């Protein structure tokens, strides 16, 4: 098997339990009591790991393990990560990096496997100060780096941090020797979220002055990429989500082409079932791709692929030194160089097929008789369109 990444997979840890209460959390109820929903897995860790067999996936994957709450709280997550690493995958872990017992457990990983571990800790400054965890964060970050893992910390630039930017910058330079990548804070009107729609805005607002300030303070390519894509309508871009990667929820194994798409099937039910979704095309289910910087950078979007390779987006300003050579070799790729170049006719066929599939899935509450009637209706509609009797 080639030592090459063939899929980018987001593995979502269920539950919302978290030891932080960040005011800008994308989980709207973060500071409420219901933001303590425990994680429940329907399958054993061993079973879940087997579902990601490289032979089944067609090769090795870049797997991002991330939770709705703090990723490492469930005791199953660390052995799951170790299992994926043992299979040869690259595993990226989003965590607030303050659970010292979980950190020590994850550090007890084979040295060769640690070379394929990428820690992507999120720096929540005010919560770290409130809980007296700043030293824990940087101590744990340096432990992973010294053990051979790659380490690229991230931080959300929220309104409440604006007076602390110099202090945060100095902390990273003095305690880690490199600045974090940063992203803007997305907010949604009428308490809607990225899945349900609503007008997207940022807080602070993305003005030329704000962008220049962040560039001077952090020189973050990820921030620039996020800002560039805020005004891009995802439905006007042909997307390879599903073809180049997918999302899976770890409680039941449900697979989606992208975060807000309908579930296709459970990859945990039948471990021999082939995973062959095909691209989502222009049927995006979210209203901005701005925060999907990893997908954009690795070439998911036709016509928007980066001229540079995947992790060049995450380097710059000394950050590239925080990746070990194994990670650089595996992650410097771009799917746009390898995917099929579809004609406009093929893209239209893909779009129509996915649109019809999603329409049928959205009829989940409809009786099976009406689902059959809907299928017959779509069949006849397609026939009439092909004969030119009705227009699409």
DRENPA-798742 format. One record per residue (C-alpha): x, y, z; residue number from 0. Coordinates in pm, 1 decimal, m for minus. Example, Ala and Ser with C-alpha at 12.3 -4.5 7.8 and 13.67 -1.06 7.14 Angstrom:
% DRENPA-798742
<voba xx="1230.0" yy="m450.0" zz="780.0" i="0"/>
<voba xx="1367.0" yy="m106.0" zz="714.0" i="1"/>
END
This chain:
% DRENPA-798742
<voba xx="0.0" yy="0.0" zz="0.0" i="0"/>
<voba xx="129.9" yy="345.9" zz="m92.7" i="1"/>
<voba xx="238.7" yy="566.5" zz="194.8" i="2"/>
<voba xx="m4.5" yy="834.0" zz="79.9" i="3"/>
<voba xx="m309.5" yy="1011.9" zz="222.8" i="4"/>
<voba xx="m621.7" yy="930.8" zz="19.7" i="5"/>
<voba xx="m898.2" yy="1068.4" zz="245.0" i="6"/>
<voba xx="m954.3" yy="1349.5" zz="492.3" i="7"/>
<voba xx="m1197.9" yy="1230.0" zz="759.6" i="8"/>
<voba xx="m1355.1" yy="1423.5" zz="1045.2" i="9"/>
<voba xx="m1431.1" yy="1188.2" zz="1335.1" i="10"/>
<voba xx="m1680.3" yy="1364.9" zz="1562.4" i="11"/>
<voba xx="m1683.8" yy="1265.9" zz="1929.8" i="12"/>
<voba xx="m2047.5" yy="1278.0" zz="2050.2" i="13"/>
<voba xx="m2171.1" yy="1443.1" zz="2368.1" i="14"/>
<voba xx="m2118.3" yy="1801.4" zz="2481.9" i="15"/>
<voba xx="m1936.9" yy="1759.2" zz="2813.1" i="16"/>
<voba xx="m1663.4" yy="2018.6" zz="2856.3" i="17"/>
<voba xx="m1454.4" yy="2154.4" zz="3141.4" i="18"/>
<voba xx="m1458.7" yy="2504.0" zz="2986.1" i="19"/>
<voba xx="m1737.2" yy="2760.0" zz="2942.0" i="20"/>
<voba xx="m1618.8" yy="2978.7" zz="2655.7" i="21"/>
<voba xx="m1855.6" yy="3264.3" zz="2576.8" i="22"/>
<voba xx="m1795.2" yy="3232.9" zz="2201.9" i="23"/>
<voba xx="m1838.9" yy="2854.5" zz="2181.2" i="24"/>
<voba xx="m2014.2" yy="2740.0" zz="1863.1" i="25"/>
<voba xx="m2228.5" yy="2514.9" zz="2081.1" i="26"/>
<voba xx="m2493.6" yy="2773.6" zz="2168.2" i="27"/>
<voba xx="m2574.5" yy="2618.5" zz="2506.5" i="28"/>
<voba xx="m2211.6" yy="2597.8" zz="2618.3" i="29"/>
<voba xx="m2270.6" yy="2785.8" zz="2941.3" i="30"/>
<voba xx="m2597.0" yy="2607.4" zz="3019.0" i="31"/>
<voba xx="m2642.6" yy="2293.1" zz="3222.3" i="32"/>
<voba xx="m2740.4" yy="2092.5" zz="2914.0" i="33"/>
<voba xx="m2385.8" yy="2140.7" zz="2785.4" i="34"/>
<voba xx="m2294.1" yy="1839.0" zz="2993.3" i="35"/>
<voba xx="m2441.3" yy="1562.5" zz="2781.3" i="36"/>
<voba xx="m2216.1" yy="1257.9" zz="2833.5" i="37"/>
<voba xx="m2072.8" yy="1059.4" zz="2545.7" i="38"/>
<voba xx="m2229.0" yy="724.2" zz="2464.3" i="39"/>
<voba xx="m2067.8" yy="486.5" zz="2215.0" i="40"/>
<voba xx="m2273.0" yy="207.2" zz="2060.2" i="41"/>
<voba xx="m1964.0" yy="10.0" zz="1958.9" i="42"/>
<voba xx="m1639.3" yy="m91.0" zz="2127.1" i="43"/>
<voba xx="m1315.6" yy="94.8" zz="2058.9" i="44"/>
<voba xx="m1176.4" yy="m212.1" zz="1883.4" i="45"/>
<voba xx="m1478.0" yy="m227.0" zz="1653.5" i="46"/>
<voba xx="m1458.3" yy="144.2" zz="1571.3" i="47"/>
<voba xx="m1087.8" yy="122.2" zz="1489.9" i="48"/>
<voba xx="m1147.4" yy="m174.9" zz="1257.5" i="49"/>
<voba xx="m1399.9" yy="34.8" zz="1064.8" i="50"/>
<voba xx="m1111.4" yy="262.0" zz="959.2" i="51"/>
<voba xx="m902.3" yy="m20.3" zz="811.5" i="52"/>
<voba xx="m677.8" yy="136.9" zz="542.7" i="53"/>
<voba xx="m768.4" yy="m138.3" zz="296.3" i="54"/>
<voba xx="m1134.7" yy="m46.9" zz="333.6" i="55"/>
<voba xx="m1061.0" yy="323.9" zz="284.6" i="56"/>
<voba xx="m834.2" yy="261.0" zz="m13.4" i="57"/>
<voba xx="m529.3" yy="386.2" zz="173.5" i="58"/>
<voba xx="m424.0" yy="594.0" zz="470.4" i="59"/>
<voba xx="m632.1" yy="887.6" zz="591.2" i="60"/>
<voba xx="m579.6" yy="1218.9" zz="765.1" i="61"/>
<voba xx="m830.9" yy="1181.4" zz="1050.8" i="62"/>
<voba xx="m932.6" yy="1484.8" zz="1257.2" i="63"/>
<voba xx="m1071.2" yy="1377.9" zz="1596.2" i="64"/>
<voba xx="m1284.4" yy="1655.5" zz="1741.1" i="65"/>
<voba xx="m1565.8" yy="1679.0" zz="1996.3" i="66"/>
<voba xx="m1871.2" yy="1897.1" zz="2047.9" i="67"/>
<voba xx="m1733.1" yy="1936.7" zz="2400.5" i="68"/>
<voba xx="m1378.9" yy="1864.4" zz="2515.7" i="69"/>
<voba xx="m1256.8" yy="1587.4" zz="2285.7" i="70"/>
<voba xx="m1052.1" yy="1392.8" zz="2539.1" i="71"/>
<voba xx="m1309.0" yy="1367.4" zz="2820.4" i="72"/>
<voba xx="m1453.7" yy="1026.8" zz="2714.0" i="73"/>
<voba xx="m1208.4" yy="753.4" zz="2824.3" i="74"/>
<voba xx="m1257.8" yy="572.8" zz="2490.5" i="75"/>
<voba xx="m1106.5" yy="853.0" zz="2282.5" i="76"/>
<voba xx="m736.1" yy="806.0" zz="2364.3" i="77"/>
<voba xx="m733.6" yy="430.0" zz="2285.9" i="78"/>
<voba xx="m930.3" yy="508.9" zz="1968.9" i="79"/>
<voba xx="m662.7" yy="759.1" zz="1861.8" i="80"/>
<voba xx="m386.6" yy="509.3" zz="1941.6" i="81"/>
<voba xx="m564.7" yy="244.2" zz="1736.0" i="82"/>
<voba xx="m587.1" yy="472.5" zz="1433.3" i="83"/>
<voba xx="m217.7" yy="562.6" zz="1463.1" i="84"/>
<voba xx="m124.4" yy="195.9" zz="1484.7" i="85"/>
<voba xx="m304.2" yy="139.8" zz="1151.9" i="86"/>
<voba xx="m78.7" yy="398.3" zz="986.3" i="87"/>
<voba xx="m316.9" yy="692.6" zz="967.5" i="88"/>
<voba xx="m229.7" yy="1052.9" zz="1047.5" i="89"/>
<voba xx="m444.3" yy="1165.6" zz="1341.9" i="90"/>
<voba xx="m507.8" yy="1529.3" zz="1429.3" i="91"/>
<voba xx="m655.2" yy="1599.4" zz="1771.3" i="92"/>
<voba xx="m849.9" yy="1912.0" zz="1867.5" i="93"/>
<voba xx="m841.2" yy="1955.5" zz="2245.9" i="94"/>
<voba xx="m808.8" yy="2226.0" zz="2510.4" i="95"/>
<voba xx="m505.8" yy="2030.4" zz="2635.6" i="96"/>
<voba xx="m583.4" yy="2064.8" zz="3006.5" i="97"/>
<voba xx="m675.8" yy="1707.6" zz="3102.9" i="98"/>
<voba xx="m335.1" yy="1603.1" zz="3234.5" i="99"/>
<voba xx="m427.7" yy="1237.8" zz="3287.3" i="100"/>
<voba xx="m544.8" yy="1204.3" zz="2925.9" i="101"/>
<voba xx="m231.2" yy="1380.4" zz="2803.7" i="102"/>
<voba xx="m6.8" yy="1135.1" zz="2989.0" i="103"/>
<voba xx="m208.2" yy="842.5" zz="2852.7" i="104"/>
<voba xx="m178.1" yy="966.7" zz="2494.0" i="105"/>
<voba xx="193.6" yy="1030.1" zz="2535.5" i="106"/>
<voba xx="232.1" yy="659.4" zz="2611.6" i="107"/>
<voba xx="219.3" yy="588.5" zz="2237.2" i="108"/>
<voba xx="485.9" yy="417.6" zz="2030.5" i="109"/>
<voba xx="749.5" yy="664.1" zz="1912.9" i="110"/>
<voba xx="693.5" yy="582.7" zz="1544.1" i="111"/>
<voba xx="319.6" yy="636.8" zz="1582.2" i="112"/>
<voba xx="373.5" yy="971.6" zz="1757.7" i="113"/>
<voba xx="533.7" yy="1098.0" zz="1435.9" i="114"/>
<voba xx="188.5" yy="1076.2" zz="1274.8" i="115"/>
<voba xx="10.6" yy="1252.9" zz="1560.1" i="116"/>
<voba xx="m73.0" yy="1620.2" zz="1508.0" i="117"/>
<voba xx="m190.4" yy="1804.3" zz="1818.0" i="118"/>
<voba xx="m416.3" yy="2099.7" zz="1733.9" i="119"/>
<voba xx="m491.8" yy="2240.8" zz="2079.8" i="120"/>
<voba xx="m733.5" yy="2530.0" zz="2110.8" i="121"/>
<voba xx="m615.6" yy="2817.3" zz="2328.0" i="122"/>
<voba xx="m906.4" yy="2961.4" zz="2530.4" i="123"/>
<voba xx="m727.5" yy="3239.3" zz="2713.2" i="124"/>
<voba xx="m986.4" yy="3359.0" zz="2963.9" i="125"/>
<voba xx="m1094.3" yy="3009.9" zz="3061.8" i="126"/>
<voba xx="m731.7" yy="2903.7" zz="3104.8" i="127"/>
<voba xx="m677.6" yy="3203.0" zz="3333.1" i="128"/>
<voba xx="m1000.2" yy="3142.8" zz="3526.9" i="129"/>
<voba xx="m908.5" yy="2779.7" zz="3591.9" i="130"/>
<voba xx="m537.7" yy="2850.0" zz="3644.9" i="131"/>
<voba xx="m451.2" yy="2618.7" zz="3353.8" i="132"/>
<voba xx="m218.7" yy="2830.4" zz="3140.0" i="133"/>
<voba xx="92.9" yy="2648.3" zz="3261.0" i="134"/>
<voba xx="m76.9" yy="2311.2" zz="3207.5" i="135"/>
<voba xx="m160.0" yy="2408.5" zz="2848.8" i="136"/>
<voba xx="195.1" yy="2504.2" zz="2755.2" i="137"/>
<voba xx="359.5" yy="2225.2" zz="2955.7" i="138"/>
<voba xx="145.0" yy="1965.8" zz="2779.9" i="139"/>
<voba xx="198.5" yy="2128.5" zz="2440.2" i="140"/>
<voba xx="575.4" yy="2112.3" zz="2483.6" i="141"/>
<voba xx="556.6" yy="1753.7" zz="2609.0" i="142"/>
<voba xx="395.8" yy="1642.5" zz="2284.9" i="143"/>
<voba xx="643.2" yy="1838.6" zz="2074.6" i="144"/>
<voba xx="942.5" yy="1697.0" zz="2263.4" i="145"/>
<voba xx="798.8" yy="1345.0" zz="2230.5" i="146"/>
<voba xx="800.4" yy="1376.2" zz="1850.3" i="147"/>
<voba xx="441.9" yy="1477.6" zz="1770.5" i="148"/>
<voba xx="360.1" yy="1777.5" zz="1551.0" i="149"/>
<voba xx="196.5" yy="2069.6" zz="1733.5" i="150"/>
<voba xx="m1.9" yy="2354.4" zz="1579.1" i="151"/>
<voba xx="m209.7" yy="2545.3" zz="1836.7" i="152"/>
<voba xx="m518.3" yy="2742.3" zz="1730.8" i="153"/>
<voba xx="m706.0" yy="3036.2" zz="1881.1" i="154"/>
<voba xx="m1037.6" yy="3204.1" zz="1803.8" i="155"/>
<voba xx="m1006.2" yy="3583.5" zz="1780.3" i="156"/>
<voba xx="m1312.5" yy="3690.8" zz="1974.6" i="157"/>
<voba xx="m1417.1" yy="4036.8" zz="2086.7" i="158"/>
<voba xx="m1324.1" yy="3977.4" zz="2450.0" i="159"/>
<voba xx="m962.4" yy="3899.4" zz="2355.0" i="160"/>
<voba xx="m897.3" yy="4222.5" zz="2166.2" i="161"/>
<voba xx="m724.6" yy="4389.4" zz="2462.2" i="162"/>
<voba xx="m517.0" yy="4078.1" zz="2531.7" i="163"/>
<voba xx="m356.2" yy="4015.6" zz="2191.7" i="164"/>
<voba xx="m7.9" yy="4135.9" zz="2288.8" i="165"/>
<voba xx="m17.9" yy="3937.8" zz="2612.2" i="166"/>
<voba xx="m125.6" yy="3623.4" zz="2425.6" i="167"/>
<voba xx="140.0" yy="3675.1" zz="2160.5" i="168"/>
<voba xx="413.0" yy="3709.2" zz="2423.2" i="169"/>
<voba xx="291.9" yy="3395.7" zz="2603.5" i="170"/>
<voba xx="328.5" yy="3184.0" zz="2290.0" i="171"/>
<voba xx="665.1" yy="3325.0" zz="2191.5" i="172"/>
<voba xx="808.8" yy="3280.1" zz="2541.0" i="173"/>
<voba xx="653.2" yy="2944.5" zz="2626.6" i="174"/>
<voba xx="634.8" yy="2769.1" zz="2287.6" i="175"/>
<voba xx="855.5" yy="2962.8" zz="2047.1" i="176"/>
<voba xx="583.9" yy="2990.1" zz="1783.3" i="177"/>
<voba xx="256.4" yy="3177.5" zz="1736.4" i="178"/>
<voba xx="m81.7" yy="3005.0" zz="1712.0" i="179"/>
<voba xx="m288.9" yy="2995.6" zz="1397.8" i="180"/>
<voba xx="m602.6" yy="3202.4" zz="1448.7" i="181"/>
<voba xx="m957.4" yy="3210.9" zz="1312.6" i="182"/>
<voba xx="m1234.0" yy="3470.1" zz="1325.6" i="183"/>
<voba xx="m1538.2" yy="3423.0" zz="1546.0" i="184"/>
<voba xx="m1850.4" yy="3338.5" zz="1347.4" i="185"/>
<voba xx="m2185.5" yy="3448.8" zz="1485.8" i="186"/>
<voba xx="m2535.7" yy="3385.0" zz="1351.1" i="187"/>
<voba xx="m2846.5" yy="3595.5" zz="1361.1" i="188"/>
<voba xx="m3159.9" yy="3474.8" zz="1538.3" i="189"/>
<voba xx="m2959.1" yy="3211.2" zz="1728.4" i="190"/>
<voba xx="m2932.5" yy="2998.3" zz="1415.8" i="191"/>
<voba xx="m2622.2" yy="2797.1" zz="1349.8" i="192"/>
<voba xx="m2410.8" yy="2689.3" zz="1056.1" i="193"/>
<voba xx="m2639.3" yy="2392.8" zz="985.5" i="194"/>
<voba xx="m2973.2" yy="2571.8" zz="1003.7" i="195"/>
<voba xx="m2875.6" yy="2879.0" zz="809.0" i="196"/>
<voba xx="m2905.8" yy="3239.2" zz="909.5" i="197"/>
<voba xx="m2694.1" yy="3536.0" zz="810.8" i="198"/>
<voba xx="m2326.8" yy="3481.8" zz="891.2" i="199"/>
<voba xx="m2137.8" yy="3760.5" zz="1058.6" i="200"/>
<voba xx="m1818.3" yy="3790.3" zz="1259.1" i="201"/>
<voba xx="m1755.1" yy="3940.7" zz="1599.4" i="202"/>
<voba xx="m1531.4" yy="4140.9" zz="1575.4" i="203"/>
<voba xx="m1639.7" yy="4244.4" zz="1226.0" i="204"/>
<voba xx="m1389.9" yy="4165.4" zz="950.0" i="205"/>
<voba xx="m1281.4" yy="4513.4" zz="847.8" i="206"/>
<voba xx="m960.0" yy="4599.0" zz="658.8" i="207"/>
<voba xx="m826.3" yy="4752.8" zz="980.4" i="208"/>
<voba xx="m904.7" yy="4439.4" zz="1182.0" i="209"/>
<voba xx="m743.6" yy="4213.1" zz="920.6" i="210"/>
<voba xx="m430.0" yy="4427.5" zz="918.7" i="211"/>
<voba xx="m411.3" yy="4419.6" zz="1298.6" i="212"/>
<voba xx="m433.8" yy="4040.0" zz="1311.1" i="213"/>
<voba xx="m176.5" yy="4009.4" zz="1032.7" i="214"/>
<voba xx="66.8" yy="4224.5" zz="1229.5" i="215"/>
<voba xx="6.6" yy="4035.6" zz="1554.6" i="216"/>
<voba xx="m15.1" yy="3674.1" zz="1432.7" i="217"/>
<voba xx="55.6" yy="3656.6" zz="1058.4" i="218"/>
<voba xx="m187.4" yy="3365.2" zz="1032.9" i="219"/>
<voba xx="m247.2" yy="3215.3" zz="689.0" i="220"/>
<voba xx="m546.9" yy="3026.4" zz="826.9" i="221"/>
<voba xx="m708.2" yy="3354.7" zz="935.7" i="222"/>
<voba xx="m653.6" yy="3499.8" zz="587.8" i="223"/>
<voba xx="m802.3" yy="3190.3" zz="426.1" i="224"/>
<voba xx="m1110.7" yy="3197.9" zz="650.8" i="225"/>
<voba xx="m1170.5" yy="3566.0" zz="575.4" i="226"/>
<voba xx="m1130.4" yy="3512.6" zz="201.7" i="227"/>
<voba xx="m1403.3" yy="3248.5" zz="199.0" i="228"/>
<voba xx="m1662.0" yy="3427.1" zz="412.8" i="229"/>
<voba xx="m1832.1" yy="3569.0" zz="104.4" i="230"/>
<voba xx="m1804.5" yy="3256.9" zz="m111.8" i="231"/>
<voba xx="m2142.8" yy="3089.2" zz="m165.6" i="232"/>
<voba xx="m2075.2" yy="2714.2" zz="m117.5" i="233"/>
<voba xx="m2360.9" yy="2621.3" zz="m349.2" i="234"/>
<voba xx="m2184.3" yy="2794.3" zz="m637.2" i="235"/>
<voba xx="m1873.0" yy="2581.8" zz="m594.5" i="236"/>
<voba xx="m1843.8" yy="2217.6" zz="m700.8" i="237"/>
<voba xx="m1721.1" yy="2042.0" zz="m387.7" i="238"/>
<voba xx="m1542.6" yy="1705.9" zz="m360.5" i="239"/>
<voba xx="m1666.9" yy="1633.9" zz="m6.5" i="240"/>
<voba xx="m1766.0" yy="1269.4" zz="m12.7" i="241"/>
<voba xx="m1509.2" yy="1190.7" zz="m278.2" i="242"/>
<voba xx="m1197.4" yy="1322.7" zz="m101.3" i="243"/>
<voba xx="m1327.1" yy="1272.7" zz="250.5" i="244"/>
<voba xx="m1625.3" yy="1256.9" zz="480.0" i="245"/>
<voba xx="m1745.4" yy="1304.3" zz="836.7" i="246"/>
<voba xx="m1836.3" yy="1025.5" zz="1076.2" i="247"/>
<voba xx="m2007.7" yy="1047.9" zz="1413.8" i="248"/>
<voba xx="m1842.8" yy="808.1" zz="1655.4" i="249"/>
<voba xx="m2148.5" yy="718.3" zz="1862.6" i="250"/>
<voba xx="m2315.8" yy="523.0" zz="1580.9" i="251"/>
<voba xx="m2080.3" yy="546.4" zz="1282.7" i="252"/>
<voba xx="m2316.0" yy="757.2" zz="1071.8" i="253"/>
<voba xx="m2135.1" yy="895.5" zz="768.0" i="254"/>
<voba xx="m2199.5" yy="1233.4" zz="606.2" i="255"/>
<voba xx="m2030.9" yy="1386.7" zz="304.6" i="256"/>
<voba xx="m1981.3" yy="1704.2" zz="509.0" i="257"/>
<voba xx="m2074.8" yy="1831.2" zz="856.3" i="258"/>
<voba xx="m2434.9" yy="1936.0" zz="795.0" i="259"/>
<voba xx="m2532.3" yy="1684.8" zz="526.6" i="260"/>
<voba xx="m2784.1" yy="1401.4" zz="571.2" i="261"/>
<voba xx="m2641.8" yy="1073.3" zz="700.3" i="262"/>
<voba xx="m2570.7" yy="817.6" zz="428.9" i="263"/>
<voba xx="m2517.0" yy="497.0" zz="630.1" i="264"/>
<voba xx="m2334.4" yy="364.7" zz="936.7" i="265"/>
<voba xx="m1978.2" yy="257.6" zz="865.3" i="266"/>
<voba xx="m1981.4" yy="60.8" zz="1192.4" i="267"/>
<voba xx="m2267.0" yy="m176.6" zz="1105.5" i="268"/>
<voba xx="m2100.5" yy="m371.4" zz="826.1" i="269"/>
<voba xx="m1721.2" yy="m347.3" zz="834.4" i="270"/>
<voba xx="m1698.0" yy="m499.2" zz="486.5" i="271"/>
<voba xx="m1922.9" yy="m237.4" zz="327.2" i="272"/>
<voba xx="m1729.7" yy="m22.7" zz="82.0" i="273"/>
<voba xx="m1723.8" yy="351.9" zz="148.9" i="274"/>
<voba xx="m1782.5" yy="512.4" zz="m189.7" i="275"/>
<voba xx="m1993.9" yy="826.7" zz="m154.6" i="276"/>
<voba xx="m1896.7" yy="1037.7" zz="m452.6" i="277"/>
<voba xx="m1877.8" yy="1419.4" zz="m447.6" i="278"/>
<voba xx="m2150.6" yy="1638.0" zz="m302.8" i="279"/>
<voba xx="m2109.2" yy="1881.7" zz="m594.1" i="280"/>
<voba xx="m2313.7" yy="2200.0" zz="m557.5" i="281"/>
<voba xx="m2547.1" yy="2057.9" zz="m292.9" i="282"/>
<voba xx="m2371.7" yy="2204.2" zz="11.6" i="283"/>
<voba xx="m2582.9" yy="2206.8" zz="328.0" i="284"/>
<voba xx="m2402.9" yy="2488.2" zz="511.5" i="285"/>
<voba xx="m2400.9" yy="2859.2" zz="443.1" i="286"/>
<voba xx="m2027.1" yy="2919.2" zz="458.2" i="287"/>
<voba xx="m1713.3" yy="2711.2" zz="402.9" i="288"/>
<voba xx="m1499.8" yy="2973.9" zz="576.3" i="289"/>
<voba xx="m1417.9" yy="2750.6" zz="873.7" i="290"/>
<voba xx="m1350.4" yy="2444.3" zz="659.8" i="291"/>
<voba xx="m997.6" yy="2569.2" zz="594.9" i="292"/>
<voba xx="m857.9" yy="2217.8" zz="599.5" i="293"/>
<voba xx="m1087.5" yy="2107.8" zz="317.6" i="294"/>
<voba xx="m1017.2" yy="2421.9" zz="114.6" i="295"/>
<voba xx="m642.1" yy="2393.8" zz="159.1" i="296"/>
<voba xx="m637.4" yy="2029.1" zz="53.7" i="297"/>
<voba xx="m831.5" yy="2087.4" zz="m269.1" i="298"/>
<voba xx="m1194.0" yy="1990.1" zz="m196.8" i="299"/>
<voba xx="m1334.4" yy="2287.7" zz="m391.9" i="300"/>
<voba xx="m1298.4" yy="2296.1" zz="m770.4" i="301"/>
<voba xx="m1140.3" yy="2618.5" zz="m884.6" i="302"/>
<voba xx="m1043.9" yy="2716.9" zz="m531.2" i="303"/>
<voba xx="m752.5" yy="2481.4" zz="m474.5" i="304"/>
<voba xx="m440.8" yy="2632.0" zz="m328.9" i="305"/>
<voba xx="m131.9" yy="2671.2" zz="m543.2" i="306"/>
<voba xx="72.2" yy="2541.6" zz="m251.3" i="307"/>
<voba xx="49.0" yy="2202.8" zz="m87.5" i="308"/>
<voba xx="m183.1" yy="2126.5" zz="200.8" i="309"/>
<voba xx="14.9" yy="2219.7" zz="508.9" i="310"/>
<voba xx="189.5" yy="2516.8" zz="358.7" i="311"/>
<voba xx="m132.6" yy="2692.3" zz="462.1" i="312"/>
<voba xx="m54.4" yy="2602.8" zz="822.7" i="313"/>
<voba xx="311.5" yy="2701.1" zz="810.7" i="314"/>
<voba xx="477.9" yy="3041.8" zz="783.5" i="315"/>
<voba xx="617.4" yy="3259.0" zz="1060.2" i="316"/>
<voba xx="817.5" yy="2968.7" zz="1203.6" i="317"/>
<voba xx="520.1" yy="2733.7" zz="1240.4" i="318"/>
<voba xx="649.3" yy="2481.8" zz="985.5" i="319"/>
<voba xx="921.6" yy="2387.2" zz="1233.9" i="320"/>
<voba xx="649.2" yy="2250.7" zz="1462.2" i="321"/>
<voba xx="577.6" yy="1972.6" zz="1213.6" i="322"/>
<voba xx="808.1" yy="1672.3" zz="1212.6" i="323"/>
<voba xx="941.5" yy="1545.1" zz="880.8" i="324"/>
<voba xx="703.2" yy="1246.0" zz="872.2" i="325"/>
<voba xx="398.5" yy="1471.6" zz="903.9" i="326"/>
<voba xx="532.5" yy="1712.7" zz="641.8" i="327"/>
<voba xx="590.4" yy="1430.8" zz="394.5" i="328"/>
<voba xx="245.2" yy="1280.7" zz="446.0" i="329"/>
<voba xx="42.6" yy="1600.1" zz="466.5" i="330"/>
<voba xx="194.4" yy="1810.7" zz="189.6" i="331"/>
<voba xx="m57.5" yy="1711.8" zz="m76.0" i="332"/>
<voba xx="m350.8" yy="1852.3" zz="m266.8" i="333"/>
<voba xx="m641.8" yy="1640.1" zz="m386.9" i="334"/>
<voba xx="m696.5" yy="1866.1" zz="m688.9" i="335"/>
<voba xx="m391.1" yy="1706.5" zz="m848.5" i="336"/>
<voba xx="m536.3" yy="1354.9" zz="m829.5" i="337"/>
<voba xx="m916.2" yy="1378.6" zz="m862.6" i="338"/>
<voba xx="m1114.1" yy="1314.2" zz="m1179.2" i="339"/>
<voba xx="m1173.4" yy="1623.3" zz="m1391.1" i="340"/>
<voba xx="m1550.6" yy="1612.4" zz="m1447.9" i="341"/>
<voba xx="m1709.9" yy="1773.1" zz="m1752.7" i="342"/>
<voba xx="m1995.2" yy="2019.2" zz="m1697.9" i="343"/>
<voba xx="m2237.7" yy="1751.0" zz="m1811.3" i="344"/>
<voba xx="m2099.0" yy="1504.6" zz="m1556.7" i="345"/>
<voba xx="m2117.5" yy="1768.3" zz="m1283.1" i="346"/>
<voba xx="m2482.4" yy="1835.1" zz="m1369.1" i="347"/>
<voba xx="m2558.8" yy="1462.8" zz="m1347.3" i="348"/>
<voba xx="m2382.3" yy="1436.2" zz="m1009.8" i="349"/>
<voba xx="m2566.1" yy="1742.9" zz="m877.8" i="350"/>
<voba xx="m2904.1" yy="1608.7" zz="m981.3" i="351"/>
<voba xx="m2836.7" yy="1264.7" zz="m835.5" i="352"/>
<voba xx="m2724.8" yy="1402.2" zz="m497.6" i="353"/>
<voba xx="m3009.5" yy="1654.2" zz="m488.5" i="354"/>
<voba xx="m3264.0" yy="1376.7" zz="m542.9" i="355"/>
<voba xx="m3097.6" yy="1154.5" zz="m281.5" i="356"/>
<voba xx="m3104.5" yy="1432.0" zz="m21.1" i="357"/>
<voba xx="m3464.1" yy="1520.5" zz="m100.7" i="358"/>
<voba xx="m3559.7" yy="1158.1" zz="m37.0" i="359"/>
<voba xx="m3362.1" yy="1144.3" zz="287.8" i="360"/>
<voba xx="m3540.8" yy="1457.4" zz="408.0" i="361"/>
<voba xx="m3866.4" yy="1265.7" zz="373.8" i="362"/>
<voba xx="m3772.0" yy="1054.9" zz="675.0" i="363"/>
<voba xx="m4103.6" yy="1124.2" zz="849.1" i="364"/>
<voba xx="m4307.9" yy="1035.3" zz="539.7" i="365"/>
<voba xx="m4476.5" yy="694.9" zz="505.0" i="366"/>
<voba xx="m4304.9" yy="433.2" zz="288.9" i="367"/>
<voba xx="m4596.4" yy="445.0" zz="42.2" i="368"/>
<voba xx="m4541.2" yy="815.2" zz="m18.2" i="369"/>
<voba xx="m4167.1" yy="758.3" zz="m50.2" i="370"/>
<voba xx="m4239.1" yy="509.4" zz="m328.6" i="371"/>
<voba xx="m4473.6" yy="760.6" zz="m490.3" i="372"/>
<voba xx="m4196.1" yy="1021.4" zz="m469.2" i="373"/>
<voba xx="m3947.9" yy="787.3" zz="m638.9" i="374"/>
<voba xx="m4197.4" yy="720.6" zz="m919.1" i="375"/>
<voba xx="m4256.3" yy="1095.6" zz="m954.5" i="376"/>
<voba xx="m3880.4" yy="1166.2" zz="m982.1" i="377"/>
<voba xx="m3840.0" yy="883.6" zz="m1234.1" i="378"/>
<voba xx="m4115.6" yy="1023.8" zz="m1455.8" i="379"/>
<voba xx="m3983.3" yy="1378.5" zz="m1414.0" i="380"/>
<voba xx="m3637.5" yy="1269.5" zz="m1531.8" i="381"/>
<voba xx="m3789.1" yy="1090.3" zz="m1831.6" i="382"/>
<voba xx="m3988.0" yy="1397.2" zz="m1935.0" i="383"/>
<voba xx="m3683.5" yy="1618.9" zz="m1893.5" i="384"/>
<voba xx="m3469.2" yy="1388.7" zz="m2106.2" i="385"/>
<voba xx="m3731.2" yy="1409.0" zz="m2385.6" i="386"/>
<voba xx="m3742.6" yy="1786.5" zz="m2358.5" i="387"/>
<voba xx="m4111.9" yy="1786.8" zz="m2262.1" i="388"/>
<voba xx="m4041.9" yy="1972.8" zz="m1937.7" i="389"/>
<voba xx="m3741.2" yy="2181.6" zz="m1836.9" i="390"/>
<voba xx="m3520.9" yy="2126.6" zz="m1533.0" i="391"/>
END
